Amino acid sequence: MSIPRVDLPADARLDTLAVREGLPPSAWGENSEALFLTSCFVHPDAATAARRFANEEDAFVYSRFSNPNVTIMERRLAALEGTTGCIGTSSGMGAILLMIMGLLKAGDHVVCSQSVFGSTIKLLQGEFGKFGVESSFVSQTDVAEWQAAMRPNTKLLFAETPTNPLTEVCDIQALADIAHNAGALLAVDNCMCSPALQQPVKFGADIVMHSGTKFLDGQGRVNAGALCAPLEMVEAKFVPVMRSAGMSLSPFNAWVVAKGLETLSIRVLAQSASTLALAQWLESHPAVARVWYPGLLSHPQHELAMHQQNGIGGAVLSFDVKGGREAAFAVIDATRVCSIAANFGDVRSIITHPASTTHGRLSEAQRQAAGIGQGMIRLGVGLEHLDDLKADLARGLDALLA
Ligand SMILES: *Cc1c(COP(=O)(O)O)cnc(C)c1O
């Protein structure tokens, strides 16, 4: 016996898979997926239980490592990313933890962009450094630096594109080539785009990492994460670690994310359209010194971003206001629609001052090296009306000129 599949046409398109991929309904024929809030599953007899525990028969056993809601989310996300396998985790950071534990051992080496999510750097350098996994951090955009950092013991390259808050884009295909020439793997954190815009495996990535907390849920409700990879890798490297270590995705959170995936594409496209309009408007505003958004012609990697991201810039932008921290705080405090918080990928627009929040733990020198100034504001654009968002920002920006 194995866990059954939904009967879908082999050529079903991504929009169809986003809604329909998962598991067939239970005996009750529910149309929307049921919630399986159960920690364990019952077996018909002792011999069947023994086979299932020995992995000789595919069935749900115990929700630390198998649950129908988690399987639905995994199958749906794998379909969207174009991988044969996927494993859900408790958070995005849990996904990176699972990846490193599953693939590496003491003495192995990782090459990672220096512009990735701050907790990713802390996890690699701090936590895994303690266990003898070494990491080198290199320029997000300079492919030669990645090549130069390769060592005989390099097993993994880790990139995130675009980055947050500067929206720097890296060349996924070039990094995949460097990895594969050295017998290493390339993992890409695809949080900022989601598979609605970018499928890193198309450009040679081996593993796609997600924080489901961002666009996949899309409505700011739960923490979740996932690794999308070849099924053989998921089964051989990740499932055994999940069974022992338990960075498991809760069934409820999996259900929320699976429902979120149904509307991922229309949300991300609508939010991206508003973001491009806001980016163009901000670029022409006299109180704004600079705008970072891959969809703008002025973005240094605009062409590469358009190539990798289906011609779309995404739903996160950053801009520098003239006048530093005081001016940035005034613009943030003048908003009435946006949420002052530190997240993105939500249908509610979120406005953030990176230098004092997400990047507040860096020293001023580190922040300057990273290009994150006191006048910088990040905006995760939601689904509110574009004109209301524009008015929300204009209130503070126009006041700076008065
Ligand atoms: C949020 C985020 C993470 C971490 O995800 P959590 O679900 O918060 O653990 C990792 N990478 C990027 C790019 C993120 O934005």
The ligand as a Gaussian input file, in Angstrom:
#p B3LYP/6-31G(d) Opt

LIG

0 1
 C       11.721000      35.116000       7.085000
 C       12.836000      34.583000       6.319000
 C       13.516000      33.428000       6.730000
 C       13.191000      32.706000       8.011000
 O       11.904000      32.180000       8.028000
 P       11.085000      31.941000       9.375000
 O        9.850000      31.264000       8.909000
 O       10.852000      33.271000      10.015000
 O       11.930000      31.055000      10.218000
 C       14.540000      32.972000       5.933000
 N       14.892000      33.606000       4.801000
 C       14.274000      34.727000       4.380000
 C       14.686000      35.378000       3.118000
 C       13.222000      35.253000       5.122000
 O       12.621000      36.373000       4.706000

